[in-house]
């Protein structure tokens, strides 16, 4: 992936992240949507932090020529388990954790020279980027 495509991806990530963050912060107490789990803004932040951390762990392992074992269960099962563990976290704590994961993501992706990118790294990088953030904007 060339430098322009990397910068475009990161620019889109930042833009959609900022929109989502503003929307979540505007609804601090009420549920933002319900797929059976009654998601709050804090839940969405925690969910995104978990997935960004996971994808960046996979990204780092790939850079080191290693692979991480797959998580056990479907995405819905993983999400439900993480939701159960994180539900009830405070908004400030969840927001901080998500922002930390987002900043880690940007730093890591920016640190990889364009010559080292391949299709698999791009797939991993995009897995928890702007499209994922946009998926959680549907309540707005």
Backbone bond lengths (Angstrom), bond angles and torsions (degrees), N, CA, C in turn:
res aa  C-N    CA-C-N  psi(-1)  N-CA   C-N-CA  omega(-1)  CA-C   N-CA-C  phi
1 X - - - 1.449 - - 1.523 106.35 -
2 X 1.313 116.51 133.33 1.465 118.87 -177.87 1.530 110.97 -83.57
3 X 1.325 115.30 168.31 1.472 121.81 -174.56 1.522 112.07 -59.24
4 X 1.324 117.68 -37.51 1.467 120.27 -179.94 1.528 111.55 -65.73
5 X 1.323 117.25 -40.96 1.470 120.27 178.85 1.525 111.27 -68.07
6 X 1.313 116.57 -37.78 1.465 119.67 177.39 1.525 109.59 -63.36
7 X 1.328 116.84 -47.53 1.468 120.54 -179.72 1.519 111.48 -63.27
8 X 1.329 117.38 -38.23 1.466 120.58 178.13 1.531 110.77 -64.64
9 X 1.327 116.78 -42.74 1.465 120.61 178.37 1.526 110.21 -61.40
10 X 1.324 116.77 -46.60 1.460 120.35 -178.57 1.523 111.47 -67.77
11 X 1.321 117.39 -36.25 1.462 120.33 176.55 1.515 111.79 -63.31
12 X 1.328 116.36 -42.10 1.466 119.98 177.50 1.524 110.49 -66.28
13 X 1.332 117.02 -40.98 1.469 120.31 176.50 1.528 110.65 -56.74
14 X 1.321 116.66 -48.15 1.471 120.48 -179.11 1.527 111.15 -61.23
15 X 1.320 116.69 -45.40 1.470 120.83 -176.97 1.527 111.44 -63.10
16 X 1.316 117.51 -47.76 1.463 120.26 -178.50 1.525 110.67 -70.73
17 X 1.333 117.07 -36.97 1.468 120.58 176.08 1.524 110.39 -59.21
18 X 1.315 117.33 -45.90 1.466 120.62 -179.27 1.527 110.98 -62.54
19 X 1.327 117.84 -41.31 1.469 120.80 177.61 1.525 111.12 -62.39
20 X 1.314 115.91 -47.50 1.461 119.55 -179.62 1.519 111.09 -63.07
21 X 1.303 116.94 -44.34 1.464 120.64 -179.63 1.528 110.68 -59.30
22 X 1.325 117.21 -43.37 1.465 120.31 178.19 1.533 111.00 -61.98
23 X 1.320 116.74 -41.40 1.464 120.42 -179.54 1.527 111.67 -68.09
24 X 1.323 116.77 -41.52 1.462 119.25 178.87 1.524 111.23 -65.99
25 X 1.319 116.39 -40.73 1.460 119.90 -179.43 1.524 112.13 -68.81
26 X 1.329 116.84 -22.53 1.463 120.44 178.24 1.531 111.54 -77.80
27 X 1.326 117.73 -11.91 1.464 122.85 -179.53 1.533 109.63 -126.77
28 X 1.320 117.23 62.86 1.467 119.20 -171.54 1.520 115.42 -68.78
29 X 1.316 119.02 -27.17 1.461 119.66 -171.81 1.526 113.83 -114.55
30 X 1.313 117.24 -32.52 1.466 118.48 -174.65 1.531 111.16 -85.03
31 X 1.330 116.01 155.11 1.466 119.13 175.42 1.532 110.13 -60.87
32 X 1.327 116.14 140.86 1.464 119.34 -179.83 1.520 111.72 -94.13
33 X 1.315 117.72 -28.07 1.458 122.69 170.14 1.518 108.95 -169.23
34 X 1.320 114.18 165.51 1.453 118.98 -175.22 1.523 109.69 -135.79
35 X 1.309 115.76 111.95 1.461 121.41 173.30 1.525 108.53 -109.10
36 X 1.329 114.91 26.63 1.450 121.65 -174.51 1.520 111.98 103.82
37 X 1.346 116.57 -11.20 1.463 120.86 -177.93 1.526 113.33 -111.62
38 X 1.343 117.51 -5.41 1.459 121.47 175.79 1.537 111.88 56.05
39 X 1.323 116.52 64.58 1.461 123.16 -174.94 1.527 112.70 -71.51
40 X 1.320 115.30 131.49 1.461 122.21 171.15 1.528 108.09 -102.53
41 X 1.308 116.46 172.63 1.469 119.78 175.83 1.521 110.75 -58.38
42 X 1.325 116.71 -41.39 1.464 119.92 178.64 1.525 110.89 -61.58
43 X 1.335 116.65 -38.82 1.468 120.16 178.72 1.528 111.42 -63.40
44 X 1.329 116.26 -41.36 1.467 120.12 179.60 1.528 109.66 -65.05
45 X 1.317 117.04 -45.05 1.466 119.94 176.62 1.538 111.06 -57.84
46 X 1.331 116.94 -46.54 1.461 120.66 -179.26 1.525 111.06 -62.92
47 X 1.312 116.50 -42.02 1.460 122.55 178.74 1.532 110.72 -59.74
48 X 1.312 116.12 -48.31 1.462 119.95 -178.95 1.526 111.26 -66.61
49 X 1.318 117.13 -38.47 1.464 120.00 177.66 1.527 110.30 -61.37
50 X 1.320 116.72 -43.78 1.467 120.31 -179.69 1.531 110.65 -60.47
51 X 1.345 116.33 -47.40 1.459 119.15 -177.19 1.523 112.04 -70.90
52 X 1.325 118.07 -38.55 1.467 118.91 177.40 1.526 110.33 -64.07
53 X 1.340 117.12 -43.25 1.460 119.60 178.08 1.526 110.64 -61.05
54 X 1.311 116.73 -43.13 1.465 120.27 179.93 1.533 111.01 -63.05
55 X 1.322 116.89 -48.95 1.458 118.43 -177.20 1.529 111.47 -65.75
56 X 1.319 117.77 -33.30 1.462 118.89 177.96 1.526 111.68 -75.00
57 X 1.333 117.84 -29.58 1.462 119.89 171.84 1.528 109.65 -63.78
58 X 1.324 116.80 -42.67 1.464 121.77 177.77 1.532 109.96 -64.71
59 X 1.330 116.39 -42.09 1.467 122.05 179.46 1.534 109.94 -60.35
60 X 1.326 116.31 -48.78 1.464 120.27 179.83 1.527 111.29 -62.06
61 X 1.320 116.85 -42.12 1.460 120.05 178.91 1.526 110.31 -61.63
62 X 1.310 116.98 -41.09 1.473 121.33 179.06 1.523 110.33 -62.95
63 X 1.325 117.15 -41.43 1.465 120.16 177.88 1.530 111.43 -61.29
64 X 1.320 115.90 -32.28 1.463 121.54 -179.14 1.532 112.71 -89.18
65 X 1.344 116.30 5.76 1.455 120.43 179.13 1.507 114.17 75.01
66 X 1.331 115.79 22.34 1.459 120.97 -179.43 1.524 108.78 -118.22
67 X 1.304 114.96 174.95 1.464 121.13 176.14 1.520 108.61 -137.11
68 X 1.303 115.56 144.27 1.461 120.42 174.49 1.519 108.99 -95.05
69 X 1.321 117.01 148.81 1.468 117.80 175.78 1.528 109.95 -65.17
70 X 1.321 114.91 149.21 1.460 119.64 176.54 1.523 109.49 -63.87
71 X 1.321 115.02 151.31 1.455 119.61 173.07 1.518 108.50 -71.19
72 X 1.300 116.56 149.99 1.456 121.79 -178.25 1.523 110.53 -83.74
73 X 1.332 116.38 126.85 1.457 121.40 176.93 1.505 112.75 104.84
74 X 1.319 115.06 169.96 1.461 121.81 176.43 1.525 108.97 -75.04
75 X 1.320 116.03 166.57 1.467 119.14 176.49 1.530 110.74 -56.75
76 X 1.334 117.26 -41.73 1.466 119.91 179.44 1.521 111.48 -62.68
77 X 1.330 116.81 -39.76 1.464 120.10 179.12 1.525 110.74 -68.51
78 X 1.319 116.44 -41.73 1.466 120.52 178.06 1.524 109.62 -62.81
79 X 1.331 116.37 -46.68 1.464 120.41 179.50 1.522 111.33 -59.44
80 X 1.326 116.97 -43.34 1.471 120.52 -179.53 1.528 110.83 -64.06
81 X 1.316 117.46 -40.76 1.466 120.37 178.79 1.518 112.28 -65.35
82 X 1.328 114.95 -45.87 1.465 118.46 178.28 1.526 110.97 -65.27
83 X 1.338 116.30 -38.59 1.468 120.00 178.79 1.525 109.89 -60.12
84 X 1.329 116.59 -44.32 1.466 120.49 179.98 1.534 111.04 -61.96
85 X 1.332 116.79 -38.42 1.461 120.40 179.50 1.523 112.29 -70.82
86 X 1.332 116.68 -36.45 1.467 120.98 -171.67 1.520 114.12 -97.35
87 X 1.336 118.18 -19.10 1.466 120.98 -175.67 1.525 109.47 -59.04
88 X 1.291 115.20 133.08 1.452 120.40 -177.46 1.512 112.68 100.73
89 X 1.344 116.78 -6.99 1.470 119.25 174.11 1.520 108.36 -64.55
90 X 1.298 115.48 147.62 1.454 119.51 177.70 1.521 111.29 -71.08
91 X 1.316 115.22 152.75 1.457 120.45 -178.92 1.522 111.46 -60.75
92 X 1.313 117.77 -44.66 1.466 119.83 -178.33 1.526 111.54 -61.32
93 X 1.322 116.37 -44.18 1.461 120.98 179.27 1.531 111.14 -63.93
94 X 1.318 116.09 -44.83 1.467 120.50 -179.20 1.525 111.25 -66.05
95 X 1.336 116.10 -42.67 1.473 120.26 178.64 1.523 110.00 -61.51
96 X 1.314 117.40 -44.69 1.458 121.61 179.74 1.529 111.03 -61.76
97 X 1.317 117.29 -43.89 1.457 121.00 178.01 1.520 112.07 -62.26
98 X 1.317 116.66 -41.49 1.466 120.41 179.10 1.524 110.91 -68.51
99 X 1.315 116.84 -40.87 1.469 118.91 179.19 1.521 110.42 -65.33
100 X 1.325 116.60 -38.35 1.462 120.59 176.86 1.533 110.22 -61.69
101 X 1.330 116.76 -45.26 1.470 120.95 179.01 1.528 110.62 -63.60
102 X 1.335 116.79 -40.57 1.463 120.77 178.71 1.527 110.73 -64.26
103 X 1.319 116.65 -45.17 1.469 120.74 179.43 1.529 111.03 -63.90
104 X 1.324 116.61 -40.63 1.473 120.30 176.09 1.520 109.79 -59.40
105 X 1.324 115.60 -44.10 1.461 121.42 179.89 1.524 110.94 -58.44
106 X 1.327 116.37 -51.48 1.463 119.79 -179.57 1.517 111.24 -59.58
107 X 1.318 116.27 -46.31 1.467 120.64 -178.46 1.527 110.99 -60.21
108 X 1.316 116.11 -45.40 1.459 119.94 -178.61 1.527 111.10 -65.73
109 X 1.323 117.06 -46.45 1.462 119.59 -178.39 1.526 111.54 -65.14
110 X 1.323 116.41 -37.42 1.468 120.13 178.51 1.528 112.23 -69.82
111 X 1.319 117.00 -22.57 1.464 120.20 -175.95 1.532 113.51 -80.26
112 X 1.317 116.82 -12.45 1.466 120.11 -177.04 1.525 109.17 -91.68
113 X 1.322 117.39 120.44 1.470 120.12 179.59 1.531 110.68 -63.86
114 X 1.311 117.65 145.93 1.472 120.82 -178.96 1.529 113.18 -51.37
115 X 1.309 118.65 -35.80 1.473 121.04 -177.96 1.529 112.41 -64.85
116 X 1.343 117.44 -20.38 1.462 121.07 -177.95 1.527 113.55 -91.34
117 X 1.312 117.27 -8.16 1.461 120.95 179.38 1.523 109.75 -76.55
118 X 1.325 114.76 142.12 1.457 120.64 170.64 1.531 107.22 -136.71
119 X 1.326 116.48 -179.38 1.465 120.05 -176.59 1.522 112.56 -60.60
120 X 1.330 117.17 -37.08 1.461 120.24 -178.90 1.528 111.27 -69.08
121 X 1.316 117.95 -42.18 1.471 119.80 176.58 1.517 110.64 -62.11
122 X 1.320 116.36 -40.71 1.469 118.96 178.65 1.524 110.84 -63.63
123 X 1.326 117.48 -42.47 1.469 120.92 178.89 1.531 110.35 -59.75
124 X 1.326 116.16 -45.61 1.468 120.51 179.85 1.533 109.94 -63.67
125 X 1.318 116.68 -43.69 1.466 121.05 -177.98 1.521 111.49 -63.15
126 X 1.307 116.70 -39.26 1.467 120.12 -177.30 1.525 113.46 -79.20
127 X 1.320 117.55 -15.76 1.467 121.27 -175.52 1.528 112.16 -58.02
128 X 1.290 117.62 -36.89 1.464 120.18 -177.81 1.514 110.81 -127.37
129 X 1.316 114.62 46.38 1.455 122.25 177.78 1.512 111.49 -110.07
130 X 1.306 116.04 -143.30 1.465 122.51 -170.58 1.524 113.53 -58.07
131 X 1.329 118.41 -37.03 1.469 119.16 179.19 1.519 111.32 -63.84
132 X 1.326 116.84 -39.56 1.459 120.09 178.88 1.532 110.14 -66.67
133 X 1.321 116.80 -42.73 1.468 119.48 178.36 1.528 110.18 -62.26
134 X 1.331 116.02 -42.41 1.470 120.35 -179.79 1.525 111.33 -63.02
135 X 1.334 117.25 -34.90 1.473 120.11 177.28 1.518 112.03 -57.78
136 X 1.319 117.07 -28.10 1.453 121.16 -177.58 1.528 112.91 -95.39
137 X 1.316 115.97 7.53 1.463 120.43 176.02 1.531 111.06 -95.35
138 X 1.307 119.34 0.57 1.457 120.66 -173.87 1.523 114.66 -67.69
139 X 1.300 117.00 -11.29 1.471 119.51 179.90 1.531 111.27 -82.79
140 X 1.319 116.76 -15.59 1.466 120.13 -174.81 1.516 112.26 -74.06
